[in-house]
Amino acid sequence: MKTLQDDVALTDKKPRRRVISHDSVKATGKKVHSLAQTHKKNALIAAGVIAAIFVAFYIFDAVTHEETDDAYVTGHLHNISSRINAVVTEVKVHDNQFVNKGDILVELDPSEYLALAAAAQAQLKKAEADLGRQTSLVETHAISAQDLDATQSTRDVDFAQLKLAQLQIQYSTIRAPDSGIVGRKNVEIGNRVSSGQTLMVLVEPELWVVANFKETQLAHMKLHQPATIRIDAIPGKTFTGYVDSFSPATGNQFALLPADNSTGNFTKIVQRVPVKIRFEAGSMKGYENRVVPGLSCEPSVLLRGGEENRSEPLNPQQQIIPIQAAR
């Protein structure tokens, strides 16, 4: 039977604590440190491998490709203008409308030129009648051959005037010179247009890229080398193409005021040469309405294959010009 002393003795007993030695703690710390060092080393190795891959890819791309951001999309833009002075009677197209070659775009009032044609026709008939009468008279020496020649000249002038009036009547109907999309239309019914005035612009569907590469980038660039094209307005899409041709001169030579390096102090400036890059057939499928002239782009040319873009002439000029003439 338990007594009061037994209960007090049981209450005074405390649970034993587990004692961890200093050596055990030190060993555990070494294991953790070693594991952390191993993971850090592996991470550094992986990061180094990834960085090396990126550097190798960058070097490979820089050696095998040439690219530029000084490039834009362009195409054939036809300025549709009037060839006569007349009043607009009908406009058959709207902005951004596709038209086929030969479609009527604008009708002009031909009344003035119909009257001129009628007057020229009457003058021609009179001149032909005079020529017929004088032909028989010259045989009888009633008139001189000089008078007959003058009448013949008058008849020829009247005939040319009639042809000119007929052409002006034809010019009153303005047709599309090629298939394309109408843009920048600035003509309305009732406008009085003059000869040479631009009425609208017709943009053909065929487009290409003009890339202004530095002259130092053309050392290994050749015709028909493949190219990729990224257009700023269409992110995520890469178009394919090829080098079509090289400009016959640098862009500076076509400037309004080309630089003259023969005067004053000379500072060498790297010139740029326009390179024409055509889109591959089918590359623009589904994007025909989004790729338009004037868009900025970034072409990249793969410097492999292709054809030589420059060749020596068979008969160099200095060989066929006599020395005396060359001096």
PLY file of the C-alpha trace (Angstrom):
ply
format ascii 1.0
element vertex 327
property float x
property float y
property float z
element edge 326
property int vertex1
property int vertex2
end_header
0.00 0.00 0.00
1.40 3.37 -1.13
2.23 5.86 1.52
2.51 9.63 1.46
6.28 9.38 1.33
6.07 7.20 -1.82
3.93 9.79 -3.59
6.35 12.55 -2.69
9.26 10.48 -3.92
7.56 9.85 -7.26
6.79 13.56 -7.66
10.39 14.55 -7.01
11.71 12.32 -9.81
12.53 14.30 -13.08
12.81 12.86 -16.63
16.32 12.32 -17.87
17.59 14.60 -20.69
19.51 13.29 -23.71
23.04 14.65 -23.61
24.60 15.45 -27.06
28.32 15.49 -27.10
30.37 18.30 -28.64
32.04 15.90 -31.04
28.69 14.79 -32.43
27.64 18.38 -33.11
30.94 19.12 -34.79
30.64 16.06 -37.05
27.13 16.99 -38.10
28.24 20.54 -38.94
31.03 19.20 -41.10
28.60 17.01 -43.03
26.24 19.92 -43.65
29.09 22.18 -44.74
30.46 19.51 -47.05
27.03 18.97 -48.62
26.56 22.72 -49.11
29.98 23.02 -50.72
29.17 20.13 -53.07
25.87 21.72 -54.15
27.57 25.10 -54.59
30.29 23.56 -56.70
27.73 21.74 -58.89
25.73 24.95 -59.29
28.83 26.86 -60.33
29.76 24.15 -62.81
26.23 24.17 -64.28
26.25 27.97 -64.51
29.66 27.87 -66.19
28.48 25.29 -68.72
25.37 27.33 -69.53
27.44 30.51 -69.87
29.93 28.72 -72.11
27.07 27.47 -74.31
25.69 30.98 -74.63
29.12 32.44 -75.41
29.82 29.71 -77.97
26.44 30.27 -79.61
27.02 34.03 -79.69
30.46 33.60 -81.24
29.14 31.06 -83.76
26.25 33.34 -84.67
28.55 36.36 -84.99
30.95 34.46 -87.25
28.34 32.82 -89.49
25.73 35.61 -89.65
25.57 39.30 -90.44
22.60 41.31 -89.23
21.49 44.93 -89.02
18.61 46.94 -87.62
18.99 49.60 -90.34
16.47 47.92 -92.64
12.90 48.40 -93.80
10.24 46.78 -95.98
9.58 48.37 -99.36
7.83 47.64 -102.65
6.47 49.17 -105.85
4.46 52.33 -105.10
2.75 53.88 -108.13
1.75 57.54 -107.95
-1.51 57.71 -109.92
-1.74 61.14 -111.53
-3.78 62.89 -114.17
-2.34 63.50 -117.63
-4.81 66.26 -118.52
-6.55 69.24 -116.91
-10.17 68.34 -116.24
-12.95 68.03 -113.66
-13.45 64.74 -111.81
-16.83 63.23 -112.64
-16.52 59.86 -110.87
-14.22 58.13 -108.35
-14.62 54.36 -108.49
-12.31 53.26 -105.64
-11.85 53.79 -101.92
-8.85 53.81 -99.61
-7.29 50.38 -98.90
-9.25 48.75 -101.74
-7.61 46.06 -103.88
-7.84 46.65 -107.64
-6.73 44.64 -110.65
-4.61 45.85 -113.51
-6.73 47.86 -115.95
-9.56 48.65 -113.51
-10.99 52.17 -113.81
-9.96 54.36 -110.88
-11.15 57.85 -111.83
-13.28 59.34 -114.61
-12.62 62.90 -115.83
-14.91 65.16 -117.88
-13.81 64.83 -121.55
-16.13 67.53 -122.94
-13.37 70.04 -123.73
-11.32 67.44 -125.53
-14.29 66.08 -127.46
-14.76 69.60 -128.83
-11.06 69.86 -129.67
-11.25 66.51 -131.45
-14.23 67.65 -133.49
-12.44 70.84 -134.50
-9.30 68.91 -135.41
-11.38 66.49 -137.46
-12.91 69.38 -139.44
-9.51 70.95 -140.05
-8.14 67.61 -141.22
-10.97 67.14 -143.71
-10.39 70.63 -145.14
-6.63 70.02 -145.39
-7.17 66.70 -147.16
-9.57 68.33 -149.63
-7.06 71.10 -150.36
-4.32 68.53 -150.80
-6.42 66.57 -153.27
-7.17 69.64 -155.40
-3.61 70.90 -155.41
-2.21 67.49 -156.34
-4.00 67.66 -159.70
-3.05 71.32 -160.19
0.65 70.74 -159.69
0.63 68.28 -162.58
-0.57 71.05 -164.87
1.94 73.49 -163.35
-0.90 75.69 -162.10
0.78 75.80 -158.70
4.32 75.16 -157.63
5.56 72.06 -155.84
6.42 74.29 -152.90
2.74 75.20 -152.46
1.84 71.50 -152.54
4.46 70.76 -149.88
3.02 73.50 -147.64
-0.48 72.03 -148.01
0.87 68.56 -147.22
2.53 69.93 -144.06
-0.73 71.59 -142.99
-2.55 68.30 -143.48
0.05 66.44 -141.37
-0.23 68.99 -138.54
-4.04 68.73 -138.54
-3.75 64.93 -138.42
-1.38 65.15 -135.42
-3.77 67.58 -133.69
-6.61 65.09 -134.12
-4.52 62.25 -132.70
-3.55 64.42 -129.72
-7.19 65.28 -129.03
-8.14 61.60 -129.21
-5.35 60.72 -126.77
-6.57 63.38 -124.34
-10.04 61.86 -124.51
-8.53 58.48 -123.59
-6.62 60.10 -120.72
-9.93 61.17 -119.18
-10.28 57.58 -117.98
-7.57 56.76 -115.44
-6.88 53.05 -115.01
-4.75 51.01 -112.62
-1.27 50.38 -114.11
-0.96 47.17 -112.11
-2.75 45.13 -109.46
-2.44 46.45 -105.93
-4.02 48.28 -103.01
-5.15 51.90 -103.17
-3.73 54.25 -100.56
-3.51 57.99 -99.82
-6.51 58.81 -102.01
-6.95 62.58 -102.14
-9.42 63.08 -104.98
-13.18 63.61 -104.86
-15.95 64.20 -107.37
-15.98 67.80 -108.59
-12.29 68.45 -108.04
-10.46 70.29 -110.79
-7.24 68.37 -111.33
-4.23 69.44 -113.31
-1.76 67.49 -115.39
0.76 65.69 -113.20
-1.29 66.02 -109.98
-1.11 62.89 -107.80
-4.59 61.53 -107.07
-3.71 58.36 -105.13
-0.98 55.77 -104.61
-1.18 52.14 -105.72
0.90 49.64 -103.71
1.74 46.33 -105.36
1.57 43.13 -103.26
5.19 42.20 -104.05
7.43 43.36 -101.22
11.09 43.02 -100.26
13.57 44.28 -97.67
16.28 46.91 -98.15
18.98 46.31 -95.54
21.73 48.92 -95.18
24.71 46.80 -94.13
28.04 48.34 -93.20
30.73 47.92 -95.82
32.71 45.83 -93.33
29.85 43.32 -93.19
29.92 42.50 -96.91
33.22 40.60 -97.06
31.58 37.16 -97.13
28.05 38.10 -98.22
26.97 36.67 -101.57
23.89 36.43 -103.75
21.19 33.90 -102.84
22.46 33.35 -99.30
19.57 32.54 -96.94
18.28 35.17 -94.55
15.83 35.46 -91.69
13.75 38.59 -91.17
12.14 39.79 -87.95
9.61 42.62 -88.34
9.04 44.89 -85.36
5.29 45.10 -86.01
4.93 41.29 -85.92
6.80 40.04 -82.83
7.35 36.30 -82.51
7.23 35.68 -86.26
10.40 35.03 -88.27
10.18 35.32 -92.05
12.64 33.67 -94.42
14.25 35.13 -97.52
17.46 35.36 -99.53
19.92 37.96 -100.76
18.68 39.14 -104.15
21.09 41.90 -105.19
23.50 44.60 -104.06
23.24 48.32 -104.68
25.65 49.64 -107.35
26.79 52.37 -104.92
26.67 53.28 -101.24
23.74 55.17 -99.85
25.85 58.29 -99.48
26.45 58.45 -103.25
22.71 58.68 -103.87
22.25 61.45 -101.29
21.19 64.93 -102.37
24.53 66.31 -101.18
27.11 63.49 -101.21
30.18 63.96 -99.04
33.33 65.27 -100.71
36.36 63.78 -98.96
38.88 65.59 -101.17
38.55 68.87 -99.29
39.29 69.77 -95.68
40.20 67.36 -92.89
39.31 63.75 -93.54
37.39 61.64 -91.03
36.78 58.06 -92.07
33.16 57.04 -91.75
32.01 53.48 -92.36
29.68 53.54 -95.35
26.52 51.50 -95.75
25.51 49.57 -98.85
21.82 48.82 -99.51
21.21 45.08 -99.95
17.97 43.81 -101.43
16.52 40.77 -99.63
13.50 39.01 -101.10
10.95 37.03 -99.10
10.75 33.30 -99.76
7.61 32.13 -101.53
5.10 31.13 -98.88
6.96 32.83 -96.04
4.39 35.65 -95.89
1.36 33.36 -96.11
-1.25 34.63 -93.70
0.57 37.94 -93.16
-0.04 39.57 -96.54
-2.18 42.33 -95.03
0.16 43.00 -92.09
3.46 43.38 -93.94
3.45 46.76 -95.66
6.12 49.09 -97.07
7.91 51.24 -94.52
7.97 48.76 -91.61
11.23 48.46 -89.69
12.84 45.03 -89.56
16.01 43.19 -88.57
17.37 40.83 -91.25
20.11 38.30 -90.54
22.07 36.73 -93.42
23.68 33.30 -93.11
27.15 33.57 -94.66
27.12 30.18 -96.34
26.72 29.12 -99.96
25.43 31.66 -102.43
27.06 33.06 -105.53
29.77 35.63 -105.97
28.26 39.12 -105.90
31.19 40.79 -107.64
33.29 39.64 -110.59
36.15 41.14 -112.57
35.22 42.40 -116.07
36.45 40.36 -118.98
38.07 43.43 -120.55
39.14 45.89 -117.85
38.82 49.48 -118.96
42.48 50.29 -118.56
43.34 47.52 -121.03
41.12 48.74 -123.85
41.79 52.50 -123.55
44.95 53.57 -125.41
47.68 54.93 -123.15
47.73 58.22 -125.05
43.99 58.68 -124.58
44.23 57.72 -120.93
46.69 60.55 -120.39
0 1
1 2
2 3
3 4
4 5
5 6
6 7
7 8
8 9
9 10
10 11
11 12
12 13
13 14
14 15
15 16
16 17
17 18
18 19
19 20
20 21
21 22
22 23
23 24
24 25
25 26
26 27
27 28
28 29
29 30
30 31
31 32
32 33
33 34
34 35
35 36
36 37
37 38
38 39
39 40
40 41
41 42
42 43
43 44
44 45
45 46
46 47
47 48
48 49
49 50
50 51
51 52
52 53
53 54
54 55
55 56
56 57
57 58
58 59
59 60
60 61
61 62
62 63
63 64
64 65
65 66
66 67
67 68
68 69
69 70
70 71
71 72
72 73
73 74
74 75
75 76
76 77
77 78
78 79
79 80
80 81
81 82
82 83
83 84
84 85
85 86
86 87
87 88
88 89
89 90
90 91
91 92
92 93
93 94
94 95
95 96
96 97
97 98
98 99
99 100
100 101
101 102
102 103
103 104
104 105
105 106
106 107
107 108
108 109
109 110
110 111
111 112
112 113
113 114
114 115
115 116
116 117
117 118
118 119
119 120
120 121
121 122
122 123
123 124
124 125
125 126
126 127
127 128
128 129
129 130
130 131
131 132
132 133
133 134
134 135
135 136
136 137
137 138
138 139
139 140
140 141
141 142
142 143
143 144
144 145
145 146
146 147
147 148
148 149
149 150
150 151
151 152
152 153
153 154
154 155
155 156
156 157
157 158
158 159
159 160
160 161
161 162
162 163
163 164
164 165
165 166
166 167
167 168
168 169
169 170
170 171
171 172
172 173
173 174
174 175
175 176
176 177
177 178
178 179
179 180
180 181
181 182
182 183
183 184
184 185
185 186
186 187
187 188
188 189
189 190
190 191
191 192
192 193
193 194
194 195
195 196
196 197
197 198
198 199
199 200
200 201
201 202
202 203
203 204
204 205
205 206
206 207
207 208
208 209
209 210
210 211
211 212
212 213
213 214
214 215
215 216
216 217
217 218
218 219
219 220
220 221
221 222
222 223
223 224
224 225
225 226
226 227
227 228
228 229
229 230
230 231
231 232
232 233
233 234
234 235
235 236
236 237
237 238
238 239
239 240
240 241
241 242
242 243
243 244
244 245
245 246
246 247
247 248
248 249
249 250
250 251
251 252
252 253
253 254
254 255
255 256
256 257
257 258
258 259
259 260
260 261
261 262
262 263
263 264
264 265
265 266
266 267
267 268
268 269
269 270
270 271
271 272
272 273
273 274
274 275
275 276
276 277
277 278
278 279
279 280
280 281
281 282
282 283
283 284
284 285
285 286
286 287
287 288
288 289
289 290
290 291
291 292
292 293
293 294
294 295
295 296
296 297
297 298
298 299
299 300
300 301
301 302
302 303
303 304
304 305
305 306
306 307
307 308
308 309
309 310
310 311
311 312
312 313
313 314
314 315
315 316
316 317
317 318
318 319
319 320
320 321
321 322
322 323
323 324
324 325
325 326
